[in-house]
Amino acid sequence: MTISHQTVLDKDGQPTAVIIPWNEFLEIRGLLDDDAPTQEELEVCQEAEADRVNGNKDAFVPMSEVKERLGI
């Protein structure tokens, strides 16, 4: 996401605030305020749980591979 903004500076030239377009503020606020999972997120979790219960290990990535991909 790219946010269009104007920076507000204090008398010493230090950033103190930003001004962003209202529609971008609403989009950001919606992302931050929406702590309920989406239908898609619920479905993905249900599929993962079904794979776990059914022992479908091929549906998962080993932790060692996750760490390798993340470089940790």
Secondary structure by P-SEA (a helix, b strand, c coil): cbbbbbbbbccccccccccccaaaaaaaaaaaacccccaaaaaaaaaaaaaaaaccccccccaaaaaaaacc
